[in-house]
Amino acid sequence: MFATAKAIQRRDPAAHSLLEVLLTYSGLHALTWHRFSHWLYCHRFYLIASISAHLAKKFTGIEIHPGAQIGHRLFIDHGTGVVIGETAIVGDNVTILHGVTLGSRHVTNGRRHPQIGNNVLIGAHAQILGPITIHDNAKIGAGAVVLNDVAAGHTAVGVPAQMQPQQPTKIVQLAHN
């Protein structure tokens, strides 16, 4: 969890110290609790795993099903209202802002929730629903409702979300006199 805390400190300009991240970031607390709940879930202690996840939700405002698979260095920023469903898979170096749902659309067996690739940014209150894939380096705009796959390096915005290739960042140098 220290690697995650250090990654959060690097990615969040509001983080003043590693100690601040460790003590006050609810997203980190929810992830720590999830690691324990997920271990219980994987060892078939389903009831205890569910109780643990429920307590984590009460303390952090972030709901992560114990069955969800979470990669390394996830940053849940201002996490209140985040919901991650049972069959969701979240890759490495993902940033999720508040109010995001990784949810299902249908009551079926098997994979019902999204798979999120590596280095993905998910904006506030985005809803990513169903067994879809958000590929590496994609961005999901705030408030987007995503019902289809998002290609690598694309941005999804709107309701329902429309895909756009990401534009390269332009670097402007100012002349000094």
N, C-alpha and C positions, 0 to 999 in steps of 0.2 A: 504494500500500500504506500510505502515511501516513494516508490518510483511514480506512482499516480499522483501523489501530493506534489512532488517536484515538477511533474509535467503540468499540473494545474497552475502552480506558481509561475511557470514560464509563460503559459498561455493566457493568464488573466492579469491585465495591467493593474487591477484593483488589489491584487494580493501583495501585501507588504512584506510578508515573511513566510517561511515554511511553517513555523509554529502557528501562525494565524490560520493557514490552510488546514492544518491538522486539527485545530481546536474548534473552528467555526464554520467550516464548509459542509453544509448538509448533504450535498452530492457525494462527497467523499465518505461521510458517515453512512449514507445509504448503501454505497458500494461495499464498504467494509462489512456491513450487516448482511448484504446480499451474498458475499463470498461464503459466509457461515451458513446461511439458509440454503444456498445452492449445494454445498457439501452435504447437508442433511438430506436434501431432495435426491441427490445422486445416489445416496446410500439407502434410499427407500424409507426414510423417516419423514413421510409426507406431512403428517399432522404437525409434528414439531417444526418442520420447515415452514409450513403455512403460518403457524403461530409466530414464529420468529419474523417472517416477512410482514405480518400484520403489525407487530410491535414497531418494526422499523418504519413502516408507513405512518404510524401515529407520532413517532418522534421526529421524522424528517419531512413529512409531507410528500414523499416520493414513494411510489408503489412499483416495486420490481418483483414479478413472480419468481419464486425460487427456481423454477425450471428454465428461466431465461438464461441464455449463454452470453456472457459479457466479456469482451476482449480487454486488452491492457490499456491503461491510461485514459479511460473514459472520463470526460469532464462534464458533469451535470451542473450547469451554472444557474443560479437562482432557481433551484429545482422544484419548487412547489408546484404540484399538479402534474408532474411527470408520471406516466404510466407505461410500463414495459410488460407486455404479455408473455405468457408461458413459453411459446415456441419461438419468440423473437431471438435473433442472433445479432449481436452488436460487435463490430470489428474493433480494431485498435485505433487509438488517437481520434476518437469521435467526440464531438462537442454537441451536447443537447441543452437547449435553453428551456426555460420554464413553460409548463403547460403542454408539453409535447406528449402525444399518444402514439405508441407503437402497438396498434391494436388489430383485432380481427374484424372481418365483415360477415363471416358465416360461422355457424356452429357445425363444425365437422371434426373428424379425427385427422390426425396428421398435422402438418405445418399450417398454421392459421395466421401467423404474425409475420411481419417483415424481417428481412435480412438486410442489415446495414453494413456496408463495406468499410474499409479503412479510410481514415482522414476525411470523414464526412462531417459537415456542419448542418445542424438541424435548428432552424429558427424557432422563436417563441410561438407556442400554440399551434404548431404544425401537427397535422393528423396524418399519419402514415398507416394505411389500413390494408390488411389482407396479406396473403403469402407472396409479396412482391420483393424485388431486390433493388436496393439503392446501392449502386456500384461505387467503387473507390473514387475519392476526391470529388464527389458530388456535393451540391449545396441545396438545401430545402429552405425556401423563403418562409418568413414568419406568416402564420395563418394559412399556409398552403394545405390543401387536402389532396394527398397523393394516393392514387388508386392503381397506378401502373408503374412498371420498372422505370428507374432513372439511370441513364447511361453514365459511364465513368466521365468525370469532368464536366457534367452538365448541371444546370441549375433548374429546379422546379419551383414555379411560383403560381399562385392563383387558386381559384376554386371552380372546377377541378384544376389541378396543377397542369401547367403547360411546361414543356421542356425547352430549354435554351442552352446552347453551348456557352461555356464561360468565356468571357473576353479576357485576354491577357492584361495584366495590370500594367498601366503605363507609368513609367518613372519620369518625372519632370524635374530637371535640374534648373535651379534658379541661378542666374548670373549674379555674382557679387561684384560691385564696383569699388 
